Amino acid sequence: MPHSSIHTSIEVLAHIDLEGKIHPLRFRLETQDQDRRVVRVEKVLDYKEAMIAGQRTRQFSCRSVIEDLIHHYELSYELATCRWYLSKWS
């Protein structure tokens, strides 16, 4: 399944458990026509830590169903800046 690489800043609601593990629950992004869409994270498929552009990040490969279509995407969390990004979308 092809992914389109993007790097869009997003707002995220996440749960952090007692061990400090982050669980993204949903995120909000701005669409091309300036609307804001909320996407519920239905499942985190994979998790890894990586260095991207010299920044330590936590990357979450996720899946959601939007308008009866399954979408796979990647959320990235930069540890130094505490910012979230939508990195890939398909």
C-alpha positions in Angstrom: 0.0 0.0 0.0 1.7 3.3 -1.1 2.2 6.0 1.5 2.5 9.7 0.9 5.2 11.3 3.0 4.1 14.5 4.7 5.2 16.4 7.7 2.2 18.3 9.1 1.9 19.6 12.6 -1.2 18.3 14.4 -2.9 18.5 17.7 -3.1 15.1 19.6 -5.0 13.8 22.6 -2.9 11.0 24.2 -2.9 8.9 27.3 0.4 8.4 29.2 0.4 5.4 31.4 2.2 4.9 34.7 5.4 3.6 33.0 5.5 6.8 30.8 4.3 5.0 27.6 2.4 7.3 25.2 -0.9 6.0 23.7 -2.3 8.4 21.0 -6.1 8.4 21.2 -7.1 10.9 18.5 -5.7 13.9 16.6 -7.0 16.9 14.8 -5.6 18.3 11.5 -6.6 21.0 9.2 -7.8 20.0 5.8 -7.0 21.7 2.5 -10.2 23.7 2.6 -9.3 25.0 6.1 -11.7 22.7 8.0 -10.6 20.8 11.1 -11.0 17.1 11.1 -10.8 14.8 14.2 -9.4 11.3 13.6 -9.8 8.6 16.2 -6.7 6.3 16.4 -8.4 2.9 16.3 -5.2 0.8 16.5 -1.5 1.4 17.0 0.1 -1.2 14.8 3.8 -0.5 15.6 5.9 1.7 17.8 9.6 2.7 17.5 12.0 5.4 18.6 14.2 7.0 16.0 16.4 10.0 15.2 14.9 12.2 12.5 16.7 15.4 11.4 18.8 15.1 14.6 15.6 15.0 16.8 14.7 12.0 19.0 11.2 10.9 18.1 8.7 8.3 19.0 6.9 7.0 15.9 3.5 5.3 15.9 2.2 3.4 12.9 -1.6 3.5 13.2 -4.9 2.5 11.5 -8.3 4.2 11.4 -11.5 3.8 9.5 -12.7 7.1 8.0 -15.9 7.1 5.9 -15.8 3.3 5.6 -12.2 3.3 4.3 -9.2 2.0 6.1 -6.3 4.5 6.4 -2.8 3.7 7.6 -0.6 6.6 8.8 2.3 7.5 11.0 2.3 9.9 13.9 5.6 11.3 15.2 6.3 12.8 18.5 9.4 14.9 19.0 10.7 14.5 22.5 12.7 17.8 22.7 9.9 20.0 21.4 6.9 18.0 22.6 5.3 18.5 19.1 3.3 16.0 17.1 3.4 15.5 13.4 1.5 13.5 10.8 4.3 11.9 8.9 2.7 9.5 6.4 -0.8 8.9 5.2 -2.4 6.2 2.9 
